[in-house]
């Protein structure tokens, strides 16, 4: 089931996106979104009689994290190597503020404080219930679903600051979308899902989730051993090799097989 957050020009609503999808999870032209009552993370999934053509609504970030976005660094060996780093022995955990989240089509704002702004396409895990100390074997009990993330990074600030907060924490530095897919299992990503990023139509990242160093259940276990996770919190699972710079006027598209595509323009802040 694909859970979207959308607007028709009025207050945001949640809905279920129906219709056929292609191999990358892109919907057919005749897809519709059926409105839900309330936020499904809190009231469950209860459909209404209201529906709209998907083409007629504006999709928003499918989840607004109540407390945090948890990032995982260097979780693909090839990406660690391209950045000149060793593969970590434990997941490298950092936090992006929830104020960094934007949705599909919203602009990534290029701050004046950086001269080296990078895209990082990845799979994002949406947490569905309050949890702490979750063993990997029970990770599916607390996962609501999966979406796509772009862990936008000011690379020069990351190098100068050593820790990641400023480099990854600006407003607009966490695009999420286009919806949350609830019917996938972590094994689908262990078996392999393509993760690609295009910049102005040119393929820049072409990875696969089978190459994750720490798989999704392990990430849930390791993160929840450190901090309580709340409904709507997001774990970004790491980016494959091929990260690179974006410029004002560019358009970046992140695609994950089975999840669809997330596209955002870059503008001057």
Secondary structure, 3 states (H helix, E strand, C coil): CEEEEEECCCCCEEEEEECCECCCCCECCCCEEEEECCCHHHHCCCEEEEEEEHHHCEEECCCCCCCCEEEEECCEHHHHHHCCCCCCCCCEEEEECHHHEECCCCCEEECCCCCCEEECEEEEEEECCCECCCCHHHHHHCEEEEEEEEECEEHHHHHHHCCCHHHHHCCCCEEEEEEEECCCCHHHHHHCCEEEEEECCEEEEEEEHHHECCCHHHHHHHHHCCCCECCCCEEECCCCCCCEECCCCCEEEEEECCCEEEEEEEEEC
